[in-house]
Structures are given as structure tokens and as C-alpha cells.
Amino acid sequence: MKLLILQDQLRVGGTERQSLFLARFFLDRGHDARLLVFSPGGELADEPAGMGIPVDFLQKRTRGLPLWAPGLMRAVAGSGADVILCMGRTANCYAGFVQRHFPDKAVIGTLRTGKTLFPLHHWSMGVVRGVLANSNWWARRMRDRGVPAERVHVVHNSVLLQRPESEAEQARAAARERHGVPAEACLFLNVATFRRGKRHMDLLRVMGDLRDADPRLAWRLWLVGDGPERRRCQRWAAENGLGSRVRFFGFSADPLPFYSAADVAVSTSLEDSLPNFLIEAQTMGLPVVAFDCRGAVECCDPGTSGFILPPGELTAFRDECLRLAREPAVRRRAGAAAVPFARRRFAPLPQAEAIERFLLCHAAAVCGNTPGHPLS
């Protein structure tokens, strides 16, 4: 199979890391695979070279115009690819145009975002040969919007961040000591970009209520990430007396030390399709607390490895955090269940092989000039 993966930019994020992982996987399986990236730059820009992944850029230098794809059709034609896999929201906005321009190729769209779809992204999903969704929530949405069920295939995210269990306890003690977290304190963790849909302000309000409900209870909240909402959140935390309990770490290319130190992963986001953060946290032995929004319920074993609450119910969220902070045995039991669940459900190799089967099916259909039938 000759495969071209379209990606708008190699920023740091779950989709970008999945693109790199898939490109390397397909190369290792003997396929002719390469990346075509709209804009250079981004925290992961140097990764393809280190991973031995061929990559081309449509823009020759970073211009701050991620939507601009000069020469896209010419580059696709020059690649000679049978299958074009579109990753990221911007690439998927172009997917329908690419399919219309190359009716003899299999263009595969993806649904990985929890944000509202751009109109062009939505339109493209009805034009491309097939759609890969990372959650059953998206598959149902596409069916409701008139996309034939046989053209939509669900493959959950691969978990790409893991640490051997033998290293976990040592790393935990070192990280907590380095940042002055008492051994008895329950450490809550959130790893996410600071933007409105992630609802960091809601999480801070929950923690403020948690402090007021039991002022003597020992707990901390670590927030890892950067973005336009970070300064506002920092000001709110300082103004509301949370400065000694809440710490903002900014962006980290390696969040493993934070996972190692933490006790519970928390997310008040209302925009994630299948949160990589919650999946990664479980592989590191953290139970999760999140709102039942989009595909969040699919990323854990509800009631066992995670606790899923009605969207926007901040009081219920606080009460669950209060319970876990007060009962270390409960959170340890849930964390122990989280590891085998997440590593089994989101193991990289089975997920990549499922995508490979789906793409090979469409590649065969293109070569034979017959409609593709996705594999379950």
C-alpha cells in the first residue's frame, strides 16, 4: 500500500503523535508511507527525522497560516499514493476537495476532535471513501447526520505514553519530594491545553469548593499545559486563596513525571472525543474523574477505573474528588484496575493493525475499482 498522511502541523498533541506513530508503524510493515504537513514548525517538528519518517511541507517556512495549503493537489498527485489519510481538523477540511479531485484514490477522513466540527470538516465526511472515528460517540453522530454506517469505522486511540511499573514507585517518590507534596496528600492532575472548552475554570471552582468542604484535608492540584486561558486561571487561583494548593507547570514535552507523582486524573472538559490524557493516566495507575461528555465514558471502565459524572455538575464532581481524597484505599483500588484495562483496550499494536486492515480494504477497492467495505 502506498499511503500519504496529511497533517496540518506537528504541534504537540494527541493527533500529531498518532500521525507519527502510524507513519512509523506502516513503514515497519513494509508499506510506502510518508507525511505531508501543511506548515513547518511545532514542538514535534524534529520528530519525523529522528523516527526515519519521510516528510514534505507545503509551506516552506512558518507563516502562522495553518489553514493555507499551497500546492496540495500537486503534492498529492506527485506522491502516487493509493490511500490518503487525513489527520487533524484542518487536513480533514481539505479531505472532501482531495477526494473530488482524485476520485480514483481512497481518501480517508478522521474524527478525533471533541470540538464542534468546521462546516468543511462535516461536508468532507460525507464525500470521502471512509471515515475513521476514535469513539463510538462520533460513529453515532455520523450515522445521525446521514453518513452510511458501513463507511464509518471506530478505532480507539493508541496509548503511546507508558512507563514500566517497576519504575513507577521510585519516580513517584522523587517527583513528590522535589515539589514538596506531602506523602499523605491526594494529588489531582490535569494535563491539557488551556482553552475554554477544557473548562479549567470549572476545575478550579471545584477545588475551591473542595477546600471549603474540608479545610484540613490534604490535597494538591497540578495543572500541566499552556494556552490562552492559563493566565486567567492563575489569577483566579491566586485571588481565591488556592496558590498554596494549585500549581501551574506550563507545557511539558514529557508528562510522565507528573503522572508518576499523581493520585487521581481529573477533567472537567466538555470538548474531548476520547481524551488521551485520561487514557494515559490510567496506564500510569491513576483513576479518573470526568464528565460524561462525548466519548469520555469510552476511555474508562465506569465505576471501576473511572468515575463519570453528569456534564456540568460541579457539586457532584467535587463530592467524588472529596471521596477519593478522603479514602486512599478506594483510589488505589481504582488505580490498580485502571492499568490492565487501559493497556488492554488501547494497546498500540491492535489499534494500528485495525487501521491497517481498514486502509488495505480501501486500497484494494481502489486498485480493483470497486466500492470498499470496511472491516470490523
C-alpha positions, -999 to 999 in steps of 0.1 A, spaced: 0 0 0 12 35 -8 0 58 19 1 96 23 -8 110 58 -20 146 57 -13 167 89 -17 204 92 12 210 116 33 190 140 22 207 171 23 188 204 -10 169 208 -26 135 206 -34 136 169 1 147 159 17 119 180 -8 94 165 2 105 130 39 99 137 32 66 153 11 54 124 36 66 98 64 46 116 41 16 120 32 15 83 69 18 73 78 -11 96 51 -32 80 66 -27 46 42 -1 32 53 30 13 43 58 38 51 94 41 38 126 58 26 157 40 24 186 65 9 219 57 31 242 78 65 236 93 73 243 130 57 230 162 71 211 192 72 178 172 87 192 140 120 174 145 104 140 153 100 127 118 137 129 110 146 111 143 120 84 135 131 79 99 97 91 85 98 108 51 80 142 53 72 171 30 59 205 38 36 226 17 47 258 32 84 263 30 86 284 62 64 290 92 39 318 83 13 314 111 -12 303 84 -20 267 93 -51 267 70 -30 275 39 -22 245 18 -3 258 -13 2 231 -40 -18 205 -21 -33 188 -51 0 188 -69 18 172 -39 -9 145 -36 -6 137 -73 32 136 -70 31 112 -41 15 84 -62 -4 73 -31 -34 49 -33 -47 60 1 -47 95 17 -53 95 54 -63 129 68 -53 136 104 -63 168 122 -92 192 118 -76 213 90 -65 184 69 -100 170 72 -114 203 59 -95 196 27 -104 159 26 -135 163 5 -118 185 -21 -89 160 -24 -115 132 -29 -133 152 -55 -100 160 -73 -88 124 -72 -119 101 -75 -96 71 -82 -79 74 -48 -92 64 -14 -93 95 8 -100 86 45 -112 112 69 -109 111 106 -129 122 136 -107 127 166 -117 161 180 -143 168 206 -148 204 193 -177 215 171 -168 205 135 -159 231 110 -186 231 82 -159 219 57 -149 190 80 -185 180 83 -190 182 45 -158 162 38 -170 133 59 -199 128 35 -176 129 5 -146 107 14 -144 70 8 -143 61 45 -142 77 80 -121 66 110 -136 77 143 -119 74 176 -151 69 196 -185 53 192 -199 86 201 -187 100 168 -198 70 149 -234 75 162 -232 112 153 -222 105 117 -250 80 113 -274 105 126 -261 130 101 -267 106 72 -233 91 67 -238 54 58 -228 32 88 -206 9 67 -184 38 58 -176 47 94 -151 26 114 -143 30 151 -107 26 162 -99 39 197 -67 59 203 -35 41 209 -19 49 242 17 59 234 29 70 268 38 43 292 64 36 319 73 2 332 56 -5 365 89 -13 382 99 24 378 67 39 389 71 40 427 106 54 426 96 81 401 66 89 423 86 95 455 112 116 437 87 138 419 66 145 451 97 152 472 110 176 445 78 196 445 71 194 482 40 173 481 33 156 515 31 118 514 -5 119 528 -18 144 503 -40 134 474 -25 148 443 -50 156 415 -36 161 380 -49 176 348 -28 177 315 -45 197 288 -42 229 267 -56 259 284 -86 268 262 -122 275 271 -136 241 260 -113 223 285 -131 242 313 -101 247 336 -120 275 355 -147 249 364 -120 226 377 -105 254 399 -140 262 412 -144 225 421 -111 227 440 -122 258 458 -153 241 470 -133 211 480 -111 232 502 -142 249 518 -159 215 524 -130 202 544 -102 228 551 -80 203 569 -80 177 541 -45 174 525 -46 176 487 -29 194 457 -38 201 421 -12 201 394 -21 217 360 2 208 331 -2 227 299 -3 261 283 -27 282 263 -48 314 261 -67 306 293 -37 300 316 -31 335 329 -68 340 337 -68 307 357 -36 317 375 -51 350 385 -83 333 398 -64 308 418 -43 335 434 -73 357 441 -92 329 457 -65 316 480 -56 285 461 -20 295 455 -5 270 480 -26 241 468 -27 246 430 4 246 408 7 256 371 36 239 353 32 251 318 38 229 287 58 197 292 71 176 264 74 147 289 44 145 312 55 111 327 69 125 359 36 143 366 16 111 360 40 92 383 35 116 412 -2 120 410 -31 100 426 -62 110 405 -66 123 370 -94 150 368 -110 166 337 -139 190 336 -135 193 298 -167 193 276 -150 191 242 -129 159 241 -139 130 218 -117 104 236 -93 122 259 -57 109 255 -50 124 289 -74 101 307 -62 71 288 -25 78 296 -34 85 332 -49 51 336 -19 33 321 1 50 349 -23 37 376 -45 68 381 -83 65 384 -101 92 365 -129 116 373 -146 133 343 -178 145 329 -200 122 307 -193 143 276 -190 128 241 -167 97 242 -153 102 277 -172 73 291 -154 50 265 -120 58 279 -125 41 313 -144 13 330 -171 34 348 -173 27 385 -141 6 384 -112 26 368 -131 59 365 -160 79 378 -181 96 351 -205 123 362 -233 143 345 -219 172 324 -215 204 343 -225 190 377 -197 207 396 -211 197 430 -212 160 421 -176 164 407 -165 179 440 -181 152 460 -163 125 440 -130 142 444 -137 146 482 -144 109 485 -112 99 467 -91 124 487 -105 110 519 -103 73 510 -68 64 497 -78 27 496 -106 35 471 -84 54 448 -56 28 450 -81 0 441 -94 20 412 -59 29 400 -49 -8 402 -79 -17 380 -71 11 356 -37 -2 344 -48 -35 329 -80 -20 315 -62 8 296 -33 -12 284 -56 -38 270 -82 -15 255 -58 10 240 -28 -11 232 -9 5 202 -4 -26 181 -40 -38 179 -53 -3 172 -27 2 144 -35 -32 129 -72 -23 128 -64 9 109 -42 -10 86 -69 -35 77 -94 -7 71 -69 12 48 -59 -20 30 -95 -27 23 -99 7 7 -66 4 -12 -78 -30 -27 -111 -14 -36 -92 14 -54 -70 -10 -73 -100 -31 -83 -122 -1 -89 -149 -15 -67 -165 0 -36 -147 -6 -3 -163 -25 26 -147 -16 60 -137 -44 82 -150 -47 117 
